[in-house]
């Protein structure tokens, strides 16, 4: 069911009120919670049923408690015209608050800006200096970055190899981190930036916080990319985007 790494993020987002509510939830709802489904909030549902907005496997999930309180139906509810009645409460109670919180956490993380600070589009990517797919994404994004259309914000982590933490620290400690990152990516085939042998405590703390955030957001691989699609919906993508996906992530060229 739900990856336990995301539970602290959900609790931090929705606070203790949902935890307190759980004490009064019906037995079928508590049973699902015991299996790892995170129950966020209840809402009014048609047919005198009670709806519950939940999260399972990092995805919003609607639950409907039958009138007798004995059974739960999981999944979307449709009316006679085929309209999905679960979309609105899930968007309001789960998807939008969680997306807003995630974006703010990414903004507050320790990242290296790549591109114009006033670029109309911002894309966050968890980057390891030794990651070949991070390097591919960096190269593929050059037309958008150079045109001033996108700023990539590299949330630095050091997880792939023995030199990864030292290299990430060296980039963060550089006088001009953006220039250092550019030089590293251009010279990655020959080793790139020289790793720091001793990582300053402050930078070590930043790298640990970035890695923790990455895990909380449900990822263990680089690059993991967070972007907003044309409708403003937050999306996550793991791995370097294929050519046809780049326009969705970075916008029109």
C-alpha positions in Angstrom: 0.0 0.0 0.0 1.2 3.5 0.8 5.0 4.0 1.0 5.7 4.9 4.6 8.3 7.5 3.4 5.4 9.8 2.3 3.5 9.6 5.6 5.5 12.3 7.4 4.9 14.6 4.4 1.1 14.0 4.6 1.0 14.5 8.3 3.0 17.7 8.0 0.6 18.9 5.4 -2.7 18.1 6.9 -1.7 18.5 10.5 -3.0 16.7 13.6 -6.6 17.3 12.9 -6.9 14.4 10.5 -5.1 12.2 13.1 -7.6 13.2 15.7 -10.5 12.6 13.4 -9.3 9.0 12.9 -10.3 8.1 16.4 -14.0 8.6 15.4 -13.8 7.0 12.0 -16.0 3.9 11.3 -14.4 0.5 11.5 -14.1 -0.1 7.7 -12.2 3.1 7.3 -9.9 2.3 10.3 -9.3 -1.1 8.7 -8.0 0.5 5.5 -5.9 2.9 7.5 -4.3 -0.1 9.2 -3.4 -1.5 5.8 -1.5 1.7 5.0 -4.1 3.9 3.3 -3.8 7.5 4.6 -7.2 8.9 5.3 -7.2 12.7 4.8 -10.7 14.0 5.3 -14.3 13.1 5.0 -16.9 14.8 2.7 -20.5 14.7 1.8 -21.4 12.1 -0.9 -24.6 11.2 -2.9 -26.9 8.5 -1.8 -26.6 9.4 1.9 -23.1 7.9 1.9 -20.0 9.5 3.4 -17.0 10.0 1.2 -13.4 10.0 2.4 -10.4 11.6 0.6 -7.4 9.3 1.0 -3.9 8.6 -0.4 -2.6 5.2 -1.4 0.5 4.4 -3.3 1.2 8.2 -3.6 -2.1 8.6 -5.4 -5.4 10.3 -4.3 -8.1 7.7 -3.6 -11.8 8.2 -3.0 -13.6 6.0 -0.5 -17.4 5.7 0.1 -18.9 4.3 3.3 -22.2 2.7 2.8 -25.2 4.0 4.7 -25.2 1.1 7.2 -21.5 1.9 8.0 -20.4 -1.7 7.4 -18.8 -1.5 4.0 -16.4 0.8 2.0 -16.3 1.1 -1.8 -13.0 2.4 -3.2 -12.7 4.3 -6.4 -14.5 7.0 -8.4 -18.2 7.6 -8.3 -20.1 8.5 -11.5 -23.5 10.0 -11.9 -26.1 9.2 -14.6 -24.3 11.4 -17.1 -21.0 9.8 -16.6 -19.6 12.7 -14.6 -16.9 11.7 -12.1 -18.1 13.0 -8.8 -14.9 12.1 -7.0 -12.7 14.5 -8.9 -13.7 17.7 -7.1 -13.3 16.5 -3.5 -10.0 14.8 -4.2 -8.6 17.9 -6.0 -9.8 20.1 -3.1 -8.9 18.0 -0.2 -5.8 16.1 -1.4 -4.2 16.9 -4.8 -4.1 20.7 -4.7 -3.0 21.1 -1.0 -0.4 18.4 -1.5 0.9 19.9 -4.7 1.1 23.4 -3.2 3.0 22.1 -0.2 5.4 20.1 -2.4 6.2 23.1 -4.5 6.9 25.2 -1.5 9.2 22.5 -0.1 11.1 22.4 -3.3 11.4 26.2 -3.3 12.8 26.0 0.2 15.3 23.3 -0.6 19.0 23.9 -1.4 19.3 24.1 -5.2 21.5 25.5 -7.9 19.7 27.7 -10.4 20.4 26.9 -14.1 19.2 29.6 -16.4 17.5 33.0 -16.1 16.1 33.8 -12.7 13.1 35.5 -14.4 12.4 32.6 -16.7 8.6 32.1 -17.1 8.9 28.4 -16.3 10.6 26.7 -13.4 11.5 23.0 -13.2 13.0 21.3 -10.2 15.2 18.2 -10.6 17.0 16.1 -8.0 20.5 15.9 -9.4 23.5 13.7 -8.5 26.8 14.8 -10.0 27.6 11.3 -11.0 24.3 10.6 -12.7 24.5 10.1 -16.5 20.8 10.6 -16.9 21.0 13.9 -15.1 23.7 14.9 -17.5 21.4 13.9 -20.4 18.6 16.0 -19.1 20.9 18.9 -18.6 22.1 18.7 -22.2 18.6 18.1 -23.6 17.3 21.2 -21.8 19.9 23.6 -23.2 17.7 25.1 -26.0 15.0 26.1 -23.4 17.5 27.3 -20.8 19.6 29.3 -23.3 16.5 30.9 -24.8 15.5 32.1 -21.3 12.3 30.1 -21.3 13.1 27.8 -18.4 15.2 27.8 -15.2 16.2 24.4 -14.0 16.7 24.2 -10.3 19.0 21.4 -9.4 18.3 20.1 -5.9 21.6 18.5 -5.3 22.0 15.1 -3.7 25.0 12.7 -3.3 23.6 9.2 -3.4 25.1 7.3 -6.4 28.7 6.7 -5.5 31.5 7.4 -3.1 32.4 10.7 -4.8 28.8 11.9 -5.2 28.6 13.7 -1.8 32.0 15.4 -2.3 31.1 16.5 -5.8 27.7 17.8 -4.8 29.3 19.7 -1.9 31.9 21.2 -4.2 29.2 22.5 -6.5 27.3 24.0 -3.6 30.4 25.6 -2.1 31.6 27.2 -5.4 31.7 31.0 -5.6 29.5 30.7 -8.7 27.5 27.4 -8.3 25.7 27.9 -11.7 29.0 28.3 -13.5 30.5 25.4 -11.6 27.6 23.2 -12.5 27.8 24.1 -16.2 31.5 23.3 -16.2 30.9 20.0 -14.4 28.2 18.9 -16.8 30.3 19.9 -19.9 33.3 17.9 -18.5 31.4 15.1 -16.8 32.9 12.5 -19.2 36.3 13.3 -17.9 35.3 13.3 -14.2 33.8 16.8 -13.8 34.2 18.7 -10.6 36.8 17.6 -8.1 35.0 16.3 -4.9 35.7 18.0 -1.6 37.6 15.7 0.7 36.0 17.4 3.8 32.4 18.5 3.5 31.6 21.6 5.6 28.9 20.8 8.2 26.4 23.3 6.8 26.6 21.8 3.3 26.4 18.3 4.7 23.2 19.3 6.4 21.8 20.7 3.2 22.6 17.5 1.3 21.0 15.4 4.0 17.9 17.6 3.9 17.7 17.3 0.1 18.0 13.6 0.3 15.3 13.3 3.0 13.0 15.5 0.9 13.5 13.4 -2.1 12.6 10.3 -0.1 9.5 12.0 1.3 8.3 12.8 -2.1 8.5 9.2 -3.1 11.7 9.0 -5.1 15.0 7.1 -4.8 16.5 7.8 -8.2 18.0 10.7 -10.1 16.9 12.6 -11.9 13.5 13.0 -10.4 11.8 16.0 -12.0 8.9 18.1 -10.7 7.1 20.4 -13.1 3.7 22.0 -13.8 1.9 21.0 -16.9 -0.1 23.3 -19.2 -3.1 23.3 -16.8 -0.8 24.1 -13.8 -1.0 20.6 -12.3 2.1 19.4 -10.5 3.7 16.4 -12.1 6.6 14.1 -11.2 8.8 12.3 -13.6 11.7 9.9 -12.8 14.5 9.5 -15.3 15.6 11.7 -18.2 12.5 12.6 -20.3 12.2 11.1 -23.8 12.2 13.6 -26.7 8.4 13.6 -26.9 8.1 14.3 -23.2 10.5 17.3 -23.1 7.9 19.7 -24.5 5.5 18.7 -21.7 8.2 19.2 -19.0 9.9 22.3 -20.5 7.1 23.9 -22.5 7.1 25.0 -26.2 10.6 25.7 -27.7 
